[in-house]
């Protein structure tokens, strides 16, 4: 494929799955001879994704702060597109898609591809621009919502750098006082209510209390608005057990040592996939107390089609999760078997190289397509309603 100058509009600058995926894909595109440039709106406080991108030799152009008006963000996005000579704009998630539609993509001047890796379809995305979903379970919803060009490209895992033995897990364990004879559970996540990510971590803390096993330690790596409440919950469990069973050290710019040092990984989305890439058995988290071991059998495709996510019955039972963990903790042979199978499964289905190749094919198809202005105009009424009319009405109603 000929070289493409692509402007990548990140969802935000947090170390979330979609953002990391966007950076990994941009780096791989660059290594394949393309010319990507990254753009994001600023945030309050640290922006660790900027450092991650810099480590890959990529620059992120940051526009203002979190309160910068959308019109100004779009103006700066447009200026960057002109300076870069962007041929295509790749928007990640909803806000980036709207900025792209009303910004450089106005009147179809630059083609826009939107990637949405959420677990539930959202309205208010352009319906006549290509939409990439990461969950096969959402393809029907995407078409039902009126999207004319929907593709499935599952989230990638960099199986070359997320691989057993490439980083020092032993040093991570020693840093946190975890002995060789102890069994380490690891969660790497953003501690936010969205998708009930914090709820999965809380459930696991409660399950460690139920286990009451002196061999078992839990480390939760990440940050977010739920960090302090989770630390308080961990402190209460540690006091009840009379030992530091649960550690919540905060965020790591490179969490790979946590995956490498773990005996079992728990989580959802890209984090669960990375755990599998490191050859670890994985327990998948989800909504309403969902927790299930990822193993060969009937759960494989439901997990994959929802990007390693599930929906529970609302019981949020730490006893049930403790029983699942007990089956793994007491069976090292099963842990090794699941780790080897999981690594092979991820490499075969989610490798970064194959996912980037799928985006390259999509870019080529989009760039060859004529008549973008007509599609843009067809979306104008809907996009105006969601961008301007609906928010104004809600403000007038005091909501």
Buried (B, 14 or more C-beta within 10 A) or exposed (E): EEEBBBBBBBBBBBBBBBBBBBBBBBBBBBEBEBBBBBBBBBBEEBBBBBBBBEEEEBEBBBBEEEEEEBEEBBEBBBBBBEEBEBBBBBBBBBBBBBBBBBBBBBEBBBBBBBBBBBBEBEEBBBBBBBBBBBBBBBBEBBBEBEBBBBBBBBBBBBBEBBBBEEBBBEEBBEEBEBEEEBBBBBBBBBBBEEBBBBBBBBBBBBBBBBBEBEEBBBBBBBBBEBBEEBBEBBEEBBEEBEEBBBBBBEBBEEBBBBBBBBBBBBBBBBBBBBBBBBBBBBBBBBBEBBBBBBBEEEBEEBBBBBBBBBEBEEEBBBEBBBEBBBEBBEEEEBBEBBBEBBBEBBBEBBBBBBBBBBBBEBBBEBBEEEEBEEBBEBBBEBBEBBBEEEEEEEEEEEE
